[in-house]
């Protein structure tokens, strides 16, 4: 493991803990390009109100129309857990 991976995964877990402290499931996601964190998101899902707010989906939403296709094609998404199929489709 390199230092960047450890740093970014640590941030994913910090976001997951933050989500948990707010009453959400504990998930976090980070977008990295050229070794720099561009965006990050945590889980905001509210199942009682049928609100889908997975961290990865929130990350995609934050990045939409903000970054060029070239940047996104070379960026890497790190997550605190394997994404669900819906989040994978959104990332794709």
Order of alpha helices (4+ residues) and beta strands (2+ residues): alpha-beta-beta-alpha-alpha-beta-alpha
